[in-house]
Structures are given as structure tokens and as C-alpha cells.
Amino acid sequence: MAAYGALAVGLINLRYQTGADQNLLKSLALIIPGTLLLSISFIEAGKKWLATKAAAQAVTAIWVLLLLYSFIV
């Protein structure tokens, strides 16, 4: 869910801030981590890692930081 959230927020940011300075780089800071996390969820080893409590905490922390970043930019 965090991967979809980061990816969606990045794509929405890209669309609604068209013409803004450095918009692509700001949006890619959200899109790339979301895409990577989504990709990890399709790999068997990634699925096992994501099932751990440590991974859940790490993903949640990263997602919160990305969400906060999306409101700042």
C-alpha cells in the first residue's frame, strides 16, 4: 500500500505542478522509491522480507517521510 501511495502521490505531483521549477526531479523523488518498493513486492525474496516486522517498520517510516516530502514540495 505504501508503494502505491508514493507512486500515486509522485504522479499526481508531476501533473499538478506542471511548469514548476525542478518539478520532474521533485516528483521522481517520490516515484522512484514507490516503483522500487512495488517491484520488491513481486520478487519472492522481497515478499519474505516485506513480511518481517522490521521491514514493515522501515517501509512505514520511509512512506511517512515521502508523504511529508510531498506536502513540502
Phi, psi and omega in degrees: 000323179296323179296314178297320180298312180295318179296314180295315180296321178296318179290322177295317178300318180299318182287313188278347177249030178304130180092348179288153181294129178061028183299318182298315180295320179295319180288322179296333176296340176260322185289316184297310178298323178296317179294318179297315180295320177297319178297319179299326183290347178265348180268139183302314179295325178294322177298318179295318180294318181294340179282350181278157180292323179297320179294319179298319179292318180295314180296319179297316180296316179295318180297318178297317178297318178294321179294316177298318178300321181296330178281332180286318182277000000 
